[in-house]
Amino acid sequence: MDSDGVYKRVNINKVISQILKTNPNITEAKANELAYKMIKELNKESFFYGS
């Protein structure tokens, strides 16, 4: 998060790879789904707190 409270643009592939690295028991499809949900929540929060 920037100092003004706005989230920087997120690279979905980096999020997916990090999810897979920390949770090796889930599928890539599930990691993809989780990444999109996480980014959606971050965008929702940044809308309320700074955008």
ZICOR-V470027 format. One record per residue. RES is the residue in one small letter. NEAR is the number of other C-alpha atoms within 8 Angstrom. D_LAST is the distance of its C-alpha to the last C-alpha in Angstrom with 2 decimals. Layout:
res;near;d_last
RES;NEAR;D_LAST
RES;NEAR;D_LAST
//
This chain:
res;near;d_last
m;7;11.87
d;7;11.43
s;5;12.42
d;6;9.16
g;10;8.00
v;11;6.24
y;9;8.90
k;6;11.22
r;4;12.83
v;6;15.46
n;6;19.07
i;8;20.38
n;6;23.93
k;7;23.40
v;10;21.99
i;12;25.00
s;8;27.47
q;8;26.30
i;10;26.65
l;13;30.09
k;7;31.12
t;6;30.43
n;7;31.69
p;7;34.65
n;5;36.01
i;8;33.37
t;8;33.49
e;8;31.25
a;6;30.34
k;8;29.26
a;12;27.25
n;9;25.51
e;8;24.76
l;8;23.46
a;12;21.21
y;9;19.56
k;8;19.16
m;8;17.69
i;9;15.08
k;8;14.29
e;8;13.90
l;9;11.70
n;9;9.29
k;8;9.72
e;8;9.21
s;12;6.01
f;8;4.83
f;7;6.86
y;8;6.53
g;8;3.75
s;7;0.00
//
